[in-house]
Amino acid sequence: MRITFWLLAGAALAMSACANKHDEEITHVKKQAIDVVWQTDVDNRKPRDAESYARPLVSGLLPEAHIAMGGHDARIHVMNMSGHEVFRAPLNDNSDSGGVALPNGLLVIGDSGGMLYAFDAVKEERVWSIQLSAGLTGTPIVVGDDLVVQTIDDHLYRISENGKKQWVFSAKPETLGLYISPTPLLKDGRVYTVLGNGDALALDAASGDVLWRKQLLLDDRAGALSNMRVPSATPLLLDKLKMDGNSFSDVLLIPFYQGDLFILSREDGASLMTRKVSLKSAPAVDGSRLFLADTHGEVQAWDIQTGVLLWHRTLSQGELMGPVLWHKQLWVHDDRGQLFRLNQDGDLLDSRAFPGRFDRLPVVTLDGVLYHSSLGGLYMVH
């Protein structure tokens, strides 16, 4: 059944002092209100309907930028950047997936029954569909003219732009895990991902061959979700990282919910370092700064060139996701519908509550940040 850093040795006092400093200075920071530019009910979800986890796709490949996403009404909804629906088309089942725009302009999403679809938003029609082994809750990634998708049963597929399977990688699925599966990462012809059983993988994007495989959860015998260490975040690649006085190059960061942040060699998957921190989303990087938001309600900022903790701040008693960066500011949300905006010095600029929960990372656009709530509301905020 599938359901829904690092602390440097001796740094506890410094962290506490840093937090107190922010508590004193925050009153002098000019508040900048979080504004809702527009909002819409994507799929007319009724009060007792299942919660929605679809992640919107923003495509700039059409004559005009559009937003597309699947709904719990078993339809794809395509909207303009003002939130007005342009067209809708039927799916076989409800959709909780992310979406991707292929270079040829097709919009691709999946549904909970394992069907993958490609739509032409200009002609307002379905171009192709293909049945996969299980539902898709992650987000497809573009690989050349094709795409790679990971299903909730730990299958990876490379699908051509005309809907043909190029290769398939499969692994034995776990019986417990988060409903939202990780999204693979593409870099230099390699696909990096992590499976529900704790295997981190590097695959050849052209052939699907395994280049290396690293088991990260050998000692995990938990029988309940509350004790499970499970992956849900997209891996993160860094060219340089300094930590605990050690310097690393070409590293892969793999976060686990209720578990650890694993730091591996990108080249061969060798373990370099592990830090105890629970993350539902990958850290964000801007220049030499790395920002992470953990599931204990805290945001941290690190200098990856020096390994120094710059600041940390507790925002919520809920589980945080993010941050994402828009206009050099940090956008963080929790699992209780609370949205926070901070500057890169850790000062809280504003917070705002929304109905439902935010279970997916938002989409950053030119117009603002696009959030989809568990109750079906789609919000453009800035």
ABEGO torsion letter per residue (X at the ends): XBBXXBBBBGAAAAAAAAAAAAAAAAAABBBBBBBBABBBBAAGBBAABBBBABBBBBBAABABBBBBBBBAAGBBBBBBAAGBBABBBBBABBBABBBBBBAAGBBBBBBAAGBBBBBBAAAGBBABBBBBABBBABBBBBBEABBBBBBAAGBBBBBBAAGBBABBBBBBBBABEBABBBBBBBBGGBBBBBBAAGBBBBBBAAAGBBABBBBAAAABABABAAABBBBABBBBBBABBBBGGBBBBGBBBBBBBGBBBBBBBAAAGBBABBBBBBBABBBBBBEABBBBBBAAGBBBBBBAAAGBBABBBBABABBBBOBBBBGGBBBBBBAAGBBBBBBAAGBBABBBBBBEBBABBBBBBAAEBBBBBAAGBBBBBX
